[in-house]
Amino acid sequence: MKDDILNRLQFSLGKDADHASVYDWRMAVSLTVRDQMVDTWFNSTKEAYAASSKRVYYLSMEFLIGRLIEDMISNLQLEDTVRGALTDLGQDFDEIVHDEPDAALGNGGLGRLAACFMDSLATLGIPAFGYGIRYEHGLFEQSFAQGQQVERPETWLNQRHAWEFERPEVQFPICFGGHVDHHDGKTTWHPSEKVLATAYDTPVIGWKNEWGNTLRLWSAEPVSQFDLDSFNRGDYLAAGRSEALARTISRVLYPDDTTDSGKELRLKQEYFFTAASIQDLMRRYLQDHDDLRQLPEHVAIQLNDTHPAIAGPELVRVLVDEHGIDMAEAIPLARACLAYTNHTLLPEALEKWGEWLLGRILPRHLEIIRIIEETQQREHPGSPRILEHGDVRMGELAFIMAHKVNGVSALHTELVKETVFADLHRIHPTRIINQTNGITPRRWLYNCNPGLRDLITDAMGDGWVADLEQLTALKAKRDDAAFMQAFQASKRDNKAALSNWIGQTCGIALDPDAMFDVQIKRIHEYKRQLMNLLETVALWNDMRDNPDHDWTPRVKIFGGKAAPGYYMAKDIIRLINDVAEVINNDPATKGRLKIVYPPNYNVTMAERLIPASDLSEQISTAGKEASGTGNMKFALNGALTIGTLDGANVEIREHVGSENFFLFGLTAAEVMERRQHHGYARAAIEASPRLQRVLGQIAEGRFAPHDTGRYHGVVGMLYDHDYFLVTCDFDSYFDAQRRADNAYQNADNWAAMALMNTASMGWFSSDRTIKGYARDIWNAHPPRAAMDRSA
């Protein structure tokens, strides 16, 4: 290993050991490890072809993979070897692996789920491709200026990405605009604009290096790189215009679509990666098969949310226009290949595109969508329409063109049937099924929490890493004093490490013995960071009013970004920072209450925060969170949950036991009922003196003394438009927090409750989730060789 690293340092980086930077060492290690993945990757591809295996094609706008170096090293079982080699070479393993930037390819749970699924598909040996976009810049890099969120471009690709292989020979033309001709029974699309999709492949190697799949990301390039004539005329900007326009498509994740040009770019992005992926999988299928009518036996396409919903019309277009299959046959043929995962009950998150915009960018696809709708109406009169009020409804399109539609938690799936797709569910009563989300234990315990990992492995071996349900054996350790002492010590070590990091990065001193109460997720009104903050102010008031009470010390940690155009979410961020400025500098509550909001929350930060957390905030309005996966990561790492009966919280509580979960708030049914009462928010505020006081302090400028009207809009929203029922759940939430305070004061009992969370989380492995998809949706299995090897 030392020789390989030194060779890579010299021959790939052009450096000698005496003059190499941390970046050079990290790249040398990464390329050395990558070399050891390639045989498995190639052999897996050969086995899949030899067995004529059905492949899964997972289409996702996001793959939030974070740093890969630790995943790759651990899945190849090389941690001790690499660590030892670097030590002998005088290098710090931890410094080197932390030098890798997060791959900025996603926003939140949707993208992190996709990354977990890729890990599980490889671990289970199921042949699969992940398809997405190779964004030059991710969502954005977040910083704070006077408490306000500031967005700057993510620059993860300023450095070479060590894990990918560029495939310049794998290019597909992607067309936009133009017009459609119908002549002699043949349809021809004459586009007005064309770019090239170029593939970049990252191997995804499963646990213990048994199987390798591919994450294929598409980068947009111009058909003509450079206009020499324009350059020679002195028009230097025009010379590179085609390149700049093409690169725009793969430049930024989720461009602001509040403008017409932003909407157009977003639609082009979605079609770009979807069309490239369809062309790629068709090319692969036709290498070994002649009959396109057998396509569903070899191809399973999973749509991760509505972003790739255009895959239905695109696959129909390819079958009809390029391969001559009749439209009446092509629609059900495409449907048999396609499945759709719904991730939301929020109406604004179910995409709609203006019919005029989609018809201008994708004229042939609009024709096909009309035919799909006509077919659906003919077969099922009165069915919900895809085209309505000038919009193309992508949720309805995805549903109608999928043979299976899945929700991502038991509660969410039932609500999908009852709300957003109620009419379609009545027509197709067997189409909607549930596949509760999961997380990969390799990333979210084995790698991110080495202290707990080693404790568990010493107690029961490492079989749990690929079979997480083995953790149930830890329940017997509850009465093992030595184990419980070590369990508490591992949490204390994680909290001390986080305290040091926060002290270095945020300048805030923390007490590792305080309760670390953490809410990390995208900033959104339904996730209710605002309610968490209001409760924090209420607790601060009570601490000041009763200084002699035996208060449980608290550290309230927030993390998350708000979409650039989401102004209420950005006001909430500023309010959190303004409140923190006051509370953290109040001598009356010093040592008892702190608020920390580290900027630029990402996967790497989550890997620091989650193992150090005592209390997990999962407080969304019941009926609004589809599943959540952060809730699973916290519980697996021994944090107790305070939460509503929403998303996967319901199933987590069933598995860990109600006595190990701090429940509060209205149920989904009660939320819907409460909204029927006029003035429900104002009535809830008037019934809660504690909440009235907090809102009065915010309204009068207690936390913004130089701009006293800064948060009138936030307070006014809570009084008059509190759609997410922050006010109605506030008192119940405050009481649940005090139950958590009381429980935390008994350290041994808290540790026992935490252990029951870790021991009960085996069912929430993404390996279990992928087995469900493979069985119930894809009908996909490992090739025989992989099954024999695992047996």
C-alpha positions, -999 to 999 in steps of 0.1 A, spaced: 0 0 0 28 24 8 45 17 -25 12 21 -44 5 55 -27 41 67 -34 38 56 -71 6 74 -75 21 105 -58 50 105 -82 35 93 -115 -1 107 -113 4 138 -92 40 146 -102 51 151 -66 76 136 -42 68 129 -6 89 158 7 69 184 -12 34 169 -13 5 188 1 -25 173 19 -44 175 -14 -16 155 -31 -16 128 -5 -54 126 -6 -54 122 -44 -27 96 -42 -46 76 -16 -79 80 -36 -64 68 -69 -47 39 -51 -80 28 -36 -98 33 -69 -74 10 -86 -84 -18 -62 -121 -13 -70 -119 -17 -108 -116 -55 -109 -148 -59 -89 -165 -33 -110 -155 -49 -143 -163 -85 -131 -197 -74 -119 -206 -60 -153 -194 -92 -170 -215 -113 -146 -246 -92 -153 -242 -96 -190 -234 -133 -188 -266 -139 -168 -287 -115 -190 -297 -99 -157 -325 -74 -154 -309 -40 -146 -323 -13 -124 -320 22 -137 -324 48 -109 -332 82 -123 -327 110 -98 -321 148 -100 -299 145 -70 -273 121 -56 -261 136 -23 -231 113 -20 -209 136 2 -173 125 6 -165 91 -9 -130 83 3 -141 68 36 -170 48 20 -146 34 -5 -119 25 20 -143 8 44 -163 -11 18 -130 -25 5 -119 -33 40 -88 -12 37 -91 12 66 -64 -4 88 -41 -9 58 -44 27 45 -42 41 80 -11 21 88 5 30 55 -1 67 60 12 66 95 44 50 83 47 77 56 43 104 83 8 114 73 -24 118 93 -52 96 79 -80 117 94 -66 150 80 -63 134 46 -98 120 44 -114 152 57 -96 171 29 -121 157 3 -149 182 -6 -185 171 -5 -197 161 -39 -223 188 -43 -249 168 -62 -280 172 -40 -300 193 -16 -314 170 11 -332 138 18 -341 130 -18 -305 130 -29 -292 113 3 -318 85 -2 -305 80 -37 -270 77 -24 -281 52 2 -299 32 -24 -268 30 -46 -248 16 -17 -275 -10 -9 -279 -21 -46 -242 -27 -47 -241 -45 -14 -270 -67 -24 -254 -75 -58 -283 -62 -79 -271 -48 -113 -279 -11 -114 -271 22 -128 -277 55 -111 -284 83 -135 -282 120 -127 -264 153 -136 -228 161 -130 -234 196 -116 -205 220 -117 -220 238 -87 -243 222 -62 -272 239 -45 -251 267 -30 -225 274 -3 -242 290 27 -227 317 49 -243 342 73 -239 380 72 -256 398 101 -276 366 106 -289 365 70 -282 336 46 -258 344 19 -255 321 -11 -223 315 -30 -216 289 -57 -205 255 -45 -171 248 -60 -165 211 -54 -152 206 -90 -125 232 -86 -104 202 -76 -102 170 -96 -128 144 -86 -107 114 -79 -134 87 -82 -149 93 -116 -139 81 -151 -147 104 -180 -164 85 -209 -159 108 -239 -169 80 -262 -203 78 -245 -221 109 -259 -258 113 -269 -274 143 -286 -302 159 -266 -326 181 -286 -349 210 -277 -374 232 -295 -382 232 -332 -413 216 -348 -428 182 -356 -437 169 -390 -462 141 -397 -458 125 -431 -469 92 -445 -476 78 -411 -441 88 -398 -434 115 -372 -402 135 -373 -390 160 -347 -369 188 -362 -352 204 -332 -339 239 -332 -313 233 -305 -290 204 -297 -264 197 -269 -244 166 -261 -246 146 -229 -212 132 -220 -210 104 -194 -188 104 -162 -188 71 -143 -182 66 -106 -179 30 -94 -202 22 -65 -187 -8 -46 -207 -27 -20 -198 -39 14 -166 -61 14 -159 -55 -23 -184 -81 -35 -202 -62 -62 -198 -30 -82 -224 -8 -99 -222 25 -117 -233 60 -109 -234 76 -144 -236 114 -143 -242 135 -175 -224 167 -183 -237 190 -211 -214 200 -239 -219 219 -271 -222 201 -304 -196 226 -318 -170 235 -292 -157 267 -307 -166 292 -335 -133 300 -351 -148 324 -376 -163 346 -348 -131 345 -330 -111 356 -360 -136 385 -365 -128 396 -330 -161 386 -315 -145 365 -288 -177 362 -267 -197 349 -296 -169 323 -303 -176 305 -271 -214 312 -268 -225 277 -278 -202 262 -252 -215 285 -225 -251 278 -233 -246 241 -232 -227 241 -200 -255 261 -184 -276 230 -183 -252 211 -160 -239 241 -142 -261 246 -111 -284 223 -92 -320 237 -89 -316 271 -106 -341 296 -93 -372 289 -113 -392 320 -102 -384 335 -136 -394 323 -170 -358 317 -180 -352 297 -148 -382 276 -155 -370 269 -190 -335 259 -177 -350 236 -150 -372 218 -176 -342 214 -199 -321 200 -171 -348 174 -163 -352 164 -199 -314 164 -206 -305 138 -180 -336 117 -186 -333 116 -223 -296 108 -221 -303 80 -196 -331 65 -218 -308 65 -249 -280 49 -228 -302 21 -214 -317 14 -249 -282 12 -264 -272 -13 -237 -304 -34 -242 -300 -35 -280 -265 -48 -277 -278 -82 -266 -315 -82 -275 -335 -78 -307 -371 -78 -295 -381 -45 -279 -413 -61 -267 -391 -79 -242 -378 -46 -228 -397 -49 -194 -381 -83 -187 -347 -67 -187 -352 -30 -178 -366 -15 -146 -366 23 -145 -373 40 -112 -383 77 -112 -371 94 -80 -399 120 -76 -414 139 -106 -381 154 -119 -376 126 -144 -413 121 -151 -407 131 -188 -391 96 -190 -426 82 -199 -432 103 -230 -395 101 -239 -394 63 -239 -427 62 -259 -411 86 -284 -380 64 -288 -401 33 -292 -425 49 -318 -404 74 -337 -371 56 -337 -381 19 -337 -415 19 -354 -436 4 -326 -472 14 -327 -483 40 -302 -510 18 -288 -484 -8 -280 -456 16 -269 -475 32 -241 -482 0 -221 -447 -13 -230 -431 19 -215 -454 17 -185 -442 -19 -177 -407 -6 -174 -414 25 -154 -421 30 -117 -425 62 -97 -416 72 -61 -437 99 -47 -419 120 -20 -444 147 -11 -479 156 -2 -472 193 -6 -491 206 -37 -463 230 -46 -438 201 -47 -457 182 -74 -443 198 -105 -463 215 -131 -450 230 -163 -469 255 -184 -483 238 -215 -469 265 -237 -434 262 -222 -433 224 -225 -446 226 -260 -420 251 -270 -391 231 -255 -404 196 -262 -430 198 -290 -431 161 -297 -434 152 -261 -464 174 -257 -481 156 -285 -473 123 -269 -486 135 -235 -519 144 -252 -521 109 -267 -513 94 -232 -541 115 -217 -566 105 -245 -557 69 -240 -562 72 -202 -596 90 -207 -608 64 -232 -599 35 -210 -610 52 -177 -635 80 -184 -634 108 -159 -598 100 -149 -578 130 -135 -562 149 -163 -526 155 -170 -533 187 -190 -554 211 -170 -558 249 -169 -528 253 -192 -505 232 -171 -489 198 -176 -492 180 -142 -461 159 -139 -473 139 -108 -504 127 -128 -481 119 -158 -457 99 -136 -486 80 -120 -503 72 -153 -471 61 -170 -459 39 -141 -469 3 -134 -462 9 -97 -463 40 -75 -448 39 -41 -449 60 -10 -420 61 13 -435 54 47 -467 36 59 -485 69 68 -474 87 37 -485 59 14 -520 59 29 -522 97 26 -511 95 -10 -541 72 -16 -564 95 3 -552 129 -10 -530 138 -39 -538 107 -60 -572 97 -45 -590 96 -78 -563 78 -96 -561 53 -68 -598 45 -71 -592 37 -108 -560 18 -102 -564 3 -67 -534 -19 -68 -509 5 -83 -499 24 -51 -477 4 -27 -454 13 3 -417 10 5 -406 27 37 -373 45 33 -340 33 48 -305 44 54 -272 26 47 -255 15 79 -221 16 62 -222 54 60 -245 62 89 -230 42 117 -199 22 106 -181 52 91 -195 82 109 -194 68 144 -163 46 148 -165 46 186 -200 30 186 -191 8 156 -161 -7 175 -181 -12 206 -209 -31 187 -184 -51 166 -164 -61 197 -197 -73 213 -211 -93 183 -188 -92 153 -193 -72 121 -222 -92 106 -246 -64 115 -230 -41 88 -247 -61 61 -276 -74 82 -286 -45 104 -314 -65 121 -287 -83 141 -285 -52 162 -315 -65 181 -291 -86 201 -279 -54 217 -311 -52 238 -296 -79 261 -267 -55 268 -290 -31 287 -281 -49 320 -244 -52 312 -228 -25 333 -195 -25 315 -211 -23 281 -234 5 291 -205 25 306 -187 21 273 -219 30 254 -222 63 274 -185 70 270 -187 67 232 -215 93 231 -195 116 254 -164 113 232 -185 122 202 -200 152 220 -165 164 231 -152 161 195 -182 181 182 -177 207 210 -141 212 199 -151 216 163 -179 241 170 -155 260 192 -130 262 164 -155 270 136 -182 291 154 -163 304 184 -189 291 208 -178 271 239 -200 241 246 -204 218 276 -203 182 264 -224 172 294 -253 194 283 -281 178 263 -273 182 226 -307 189 210 -303 189 172 -325 198 142 -308 195 108 -327 195 76 -338 218 48 -354 250 62 -391 249 54 -422 260 73 -436 225 75 -405 212 91 -411 238 118 -377 250 128 -397 281 138 -416 261 165 -383 248 178 -370 283 181 -401 296 198 -398 269 224 -362 278 229 -372 314 237 -399 302 260 -374 280 279 -350 310 281 -378 330 297 -385 303 322 -348 300 331 -346 337 337 -378 337 357 -367 308 379 -329 309 382 -328 285 412 -346 257 394 -326 226 386 -326 232 348 -312 206 324 -284 223 304 -293 225 267 -274 231 235 -298 238 206 -282 230 173 -297 240 139 -284 232 105 -299 236 70 -303 259 40 -333 278 26 -340 279 -11 -328 313 -24 -364 325 -33 -381 312 -1 -382 344 19 -401 332 49 -376 304 54 -348 330 51 -365 351 77 -366 321 100 -329 316 96 -322 352 104 -345 350 135 -326 319 147 -293 338 144 -307 369 161 -321 349 190 -288 331 193 -270 364 196 -291 374 226 -293 341 244 -257 331 240 -246 364 255 -271 364 284 -252 359 317 -284 349 334 -285 316 314 -248 311 308 -240 274 311 -276 264 308 -287 273 272 -268 279 240 -279 281 203 -256 270 176 -262 274 138 -231 263 119 -233 275 83 -233 254 51 -249 222 64 -239 192 43 -233 155 45 -199 159 62 -215 182 89 -242 156 94 -216 130 100 -202 152 128 -236 162 144 -256 129 143 -232 107 164 -230 135 190 -267 141 193 -288 133 224 -322 145 211 -334 143 175 -360 170 164 -385 154 140 -413 179 145 -430 184 111 -467 190 109 -484 156 109 -493 146 74 -466 167 56 -433 148 59 -433 119 35 -408 98 55 -376 115 66 -343 96 69 -325 119 93 -349 105 120 -335 70 112 -298 82 113 -302 98 147 -320 69 163 -294 44 149 -267 65 165 -284 65 199 -304 97 199 -339 98 213 -366 114 191 -390 141 200 -415 141 172 -450 140 158 -468 111 143 -456 120 108 -437 102 81 -415 73 93 -417 86 129 -447 64 132 -428 33 123 -397 43 143 -419 47 174 -434 13 168 -400 -3 166 -382 15 194 -411 16 218 -434 45 228 -415 47 261 -383 56 242 -398 83 221 -411 118 231 -444 121 213 -464 153 210 -488 171 187 -519 167 166 -523 137 143 -527 141 105 -564 137 109 -566 162 137 -545 187 116 -570 185 88 -599 189 112 -583 218 130 -579 237 98 -616 238 94 -620 261 124 -618 298 115 -592 316 136 -576 284 150 -541 300 152 -552 331 171 -573 310 195 -542 287 202 -521 318 209 -547 333 232 -549 300 251 -511 300 257 -497 328 279 -462 314 273 -465 316 235 -481 351 237 -451 363 256 -426 349 231 -444 363 201 -447 397 219 -409 397 225 -402 390 188 -428 415 176 -415 443 198 -379 438 185 -364 421 216 -341 401 193 -336 429 167 -333 461 187 -320 482 158 -348 470 135 -378 464 157 -402 457 128 -380 430 113 -401 400 122 -436 415 121 -442 394 90 -433 362 108 -455 370 138 -483 381 116 -481 348 97 -485 329 129 -515 348 140 -533 348 106 -519 322 82 -504 295 104 -510 267 79 -485 244 95 -500 247 130 -470 258 149 -493 276 173 -516 247 179 -488 223 187 -466 247 207 -478 238 242 -478 201 236 -442 205 222 -431 225 252 -444 199 276 -427 171 256 -394 190 259 -398 192 296 -403 154 297 -371 151 278 -354 174 304 -365 152 332 -354 120 315 -320 133 307 -312 140 343 -312 102 349 -281 95 329 -282 57 332 -319 55 322 -313 79 293 -285 56 281 -307 26 283 -334 44 262 -307 54 237 -295 18 234 -330 6 227 -331 31 198 -299 18 183 -308 -19 189 -343 -14 173 -333 3 141 -323 -28 120 -355 -27 100 -346 8 87 -316 -3 67 -318 7 31 -308 -29 23 -343 -39 35 -359 -11 14 -341 -22 -17 -351 -58 -12 -387 -46 -11 -383 -26 -44 -366 -55 -60 -393 -79 -50 -425 -58 -53 -416 -34 -81 -386 -43 -102 -386 -81 -102 -348 -78 -102 -323 -102 -86 -286 -106 -82 -270 -128 -110 -265 -164 -100 -228 -159 -93 -235 -131 -69 -262 -152 -51 -238 -181 -48 -211 -159 -34 -233 -144 -8 -247 -178 2 
